[in-house]
């Protein structure tokens, strides 16, 4: 089974399984196709965290394909430039491009296919073109002025013939195809073995011609970014050469016979586990699935968990055991009252004193302190796309529009499972590097430019990413791989999906389809880091009586379109069957299997 956010990627992964590849081969091939099929949501310059279950090893792993901040990226450096937050677009927000290394590590350690075979579908689609989704066209249209006025290399790549590509037309990226062909050619020239070729491909990317082009572009060019000013980059060849993807132990929490596995707190993944820890002492079944008590309680638990994310998470020593401790969560659970909280309330795990970043004033999402020209940033956030394209995006108070990213899940005939959430390096994030056909990512916008915080900017540190794939065991056996795009919403939509299966009694597709909701209460992870205390988004399919009761309890409900929130997908091993589900919102998610 393969499920994901674009039919071409899911079909590619299924083709790999049909031809004898395993789940890891399929995920890698699908991941590279996503870069071509959804270029407005991810790209080669981005990153990927991966959760996997190895049936041979009988254990789960995290592959961290999240790159780190450059050696020159210090708080003092940004202060010299007059910046109080990292720009949401342009070269200053770049971290080491980690996606390639993450996919290569997954393929090398657990896969069976050769580099040329897993890259062939992506090279084909980049050379010959993919159908332009309505969202791709809307995204490019939203940044057409930026491209033509300030980012001519991006205009050359994404405005063929000087025009925004129309929905349904074909869009190719021959320069990217040539980049991947060269990587394959250099790898095959370097070695006759699969492992040798993968090692040579990594060298080409992080020490060879790709790294040279990235470093040269960062050092020798400067571009207007979301601060309104023109800046060059900080990323160097040494930054790329010194980085490697890593394999780590997942964080875990047991909930009602299920064990949920997430990345460590260098990403937001454990906030899912904290929500379960809070809800473990609540009788959700008695509240009735999607009733007012249920939605209120789940939302208030999310607010508490995400407040802890702000105070405690980062690429540092995080007291996760204390954050998941039953006694700590019993005290925190007592804070959930009958009314909606309008405060950001982090806890004190192990008696530690929380420290929160200094935030922009509530409701001022487009006015970042110390950032000039930030009134109407284009291309920022978890990728900004055209309003209403496909009925999925939501307009923010300042007129920006929120999009999402990509996801793929795979389970194979042997029982191996993969959940991966590639993102970053989307076409509107940064100017295209003309010799490579892709742009750098902007994940450094998730660092704080304030000293002493877990997520403070430090050279060589990982940004506290929102990318958050999920695995779950049931009664100790691998059961479910799932996830969604959506930035800060990922570990709300995914929690809602999981609870719909566990408490709502829904099957996978019913749980994906169910009316979705999420809180906007806590600070955004994206430039310019605003928050909207008390705001709760809900699809209009949620019962009107429930919405009215939530408003009575103090939630500021903003009703969204009937099929507008969440882009979940999932695969499962369940009762002797393999199962899968994909998101109907936007009519592009796809699940396949046999």
ABEGO torsion letter per residue (X at the ends): XBBBABAAAAAAAAAAAAAGBBAAAAAAAAAAAAAAABAAABBAABBBBBBBBBAAAGBBBBBBABBBBBAABBAAAAAAAGBABBBABEAAABBBBAAAAAAAAAAAAABABBAAAAAAAAAAAAAAEBBBBAAAAAAAAAAAAAAAAABAAAAAAABBGGBBBBBGBBBBBAAAAAAAAAAAAAAAAABABAAAAAAAAAAAAAABAAAAAAAAAAAABBBBBAAGBBBBBABBAAAAAABBBBBBBBBBBBBGGBBBBBBBAABAAAAAAAAAAAAAABBAAAAEBGBAAAAAAAAAAAAAAAAAAAAABEBBBBBAAAAABAAAAAAAAAABBABBBABBBBBBBGGBBBBBBBBBBBGAAABBBGBBGAABBBGBEBBBBBBGBGGABBBBAAGBBBBBBBBBBBBBAAGBBBBBBBBEGBAAABBBBAAAGBBBBAAAAABBABBGBAABBBBGBBBBBABBBBBBBBGGBBABBBEBBGEAAAAAAAAAAAAAAAAAGBBAAAAAABBBBBBAABBBABOAGBBBBGBBBBBAABBAAAAAAAAAAGBBBBBBBABABEBBBBBBBBGGBBBBBBBABGGABBBBEX
